[in-house]
Amino acid sequence: MNSTAFGSTDNEESMKIEAHPMTGRDHILRRLQELLQAGGDPQGFDLESWLDGWLLAPHVELNGRRPCDVMDTEDGLEHVVRLLERMGGGLPA
């Protein structure tokens, strides 16, 4: 089992992350890196592991769906990015 910031996930869940278009995950990762740098870029924070766990966790703003399940369209990806930006700005997400 793989361990993430949200607990354990099995290999099947990890493979779902890898199966999604890398451009979407990469886009989100780049945006998160920008947000972290603007906020001081905390040392020792494993952003990629956190992101992978977050993408697998159901979210109320997505009607209980997981971000990885909605980011396969351009609109879904933008919704996920906006959600993360709101979280980074301290707004409820």
Secondary structure, 3 states (H helix, E strand, C coil): CEEECCEEECHHHHHHHHHCCHHHHHHHHHHHHHHHHHCCCCCCCCHHHHHHHHHHCCCHHHCCCCHHHHCCCHHHHHHHHHHHHHHHCCCCC
